[in-house]
Structures are given as C-alpha cells and as structure tokens.
Amino acid sequence: MNGKLYLFPTQLGDTDFNRIIPAYNNTLISEIKYFIVEDIRTARRFLKKCNHDINIDELTFYVLNKHTSPADINSFIEPLKKGQDVGLLSEAGCPAIADPGADVVALAQMLNIRIIPLVGPSSILLALMASGFNGQSFAFNGYLPIQETEKASILKMHEKKIYADNQTQIYIETPYRNMKTISVIIATCLPETKLCVAADITLPTEYINTKSLKNWKNNLPDLTKRPCIFILYK
C-alpha cells in the first residue's frame, strides 16, 4: 500500500505560527520521516518551529529546485511506494503553487498516490481576498518578463482581459524588482485601471492597498526587498 503525500504550507515570513499554521499540521509533521524541500536549512528551521522536540537527524530530505532532474524526482517517490508518508514543503506559502513541488504532485497523481493538501497561508489568495476585486474570475500569471518592453506588452494584453472578460489579473515579483515593476504598470496601463499592492502578507509590516493607477502615480510605498503581490482590475 502506498504512503500519502502531504502538502504542508509554510510561513510567508517571520510570523507567530499560532496565527497561520493549524495545530493539526504540526501533529502530522511530527509523524513524518521523509520531506521534499527546496532548501534543507530553511526546512529544518521550519520543522523545529513546528515541533521543538523533533529529531532532525532522523529525517531524510530530498532537495527539489530548478536544478532537480526528472530522475531525481522519480527517486523522491520511492518512500511513498514503500508505504511511507512524505511531506512536501514550499519555501514560503503553499506547495505546488508557483512552486517546483507541482512536478512531484503530478508524478504522485500518475502513480495513484493519495495527495493531502493542508490548510495554510497563500499570499496569492490572501491578497485577492483583500483587494476588493473579482474573486470569481481571476488569472494568476506568475512573474512578468524582466525585459521592460515584454513586460509592457504582457500587461496590455492582460488589461484587455480585465475589461473584456471581467477577469482579475494577479502577479508575483522578485522583491528587488518591485519598484521597477510598479512603475511599468503605471506607465503602461490605463489611469483608471485599479491596482492592489499587497506586501509582507501576514507579517507585522503587512501592507495591502487598492487604488486607481492615477492615484498610485505620485504616492508609491517603498516595496524594496519586500515579498509582494500585484493585482490589476477595473
């Protein structure tokens, strides 16, 4: 009988665990000996916060990142085939959402392994909830292109969907590019189009605000090196 693949959300930053991670998750974590993670050091730190008494040296970690080969991913599934439960951790937020863990989940689905997603923070959904925008039709577009002309072209295309299809458009960005990205959004999109900026979600410095682009233009917050979600709507 196969083991179960548990998808464990992690914190979005330095936040009180009692606010964001259900106690049930911590109970499950204490029973699992195999974990698929992006970074072993941060995973070990997270697991210790979940359970101070956990014996890290008894655990087996598999590293999953952009350099991981398909052959390696196949090997990560072996404990599941032998009846062992495995935990999948993201670096921040929910596994398999804007996260390489999706490749593991896809393989587990092919092998008919039971997958159990657990409750926890998702910056994408929390930002959408607080934006005041359409939560029934929305598109998560991941990262915008780095090159400015390509970024502007994509934004114009997505803005048409906002007005034609009533569809909210959601983006994430590398923190050091936040200020450049918001400047391109303001310069590219219609002044009346609305933008929600959601930074440091669940942290003490959390900032979530929605305004039209014409009102953002001369009133930008400092988003330098802050985890941020950008959401566009009409």
Secondary structure, DSSP 4 states (H G I P E B T S, - for coil): ----EEEE-B-SSS--HHHHS-HHHHHHHTT--EEEES-HHHHHHHHHHH-TT--GGG-EEEE-STT--HHHHHHHTHHHHTT--EEEE-SSBSTTSSSTHHHHHHHHHHTT--EEE-----HHHHHHHHHTS-SSSEEEEEEPPSSHHHHHHHHHHHHHHHHHH--EEEEEE-GGGHHHHHHHHHHHS-TTSEEEEEESTTSTT-EEEEEEHHHHTT-----TT--EEEEEE-
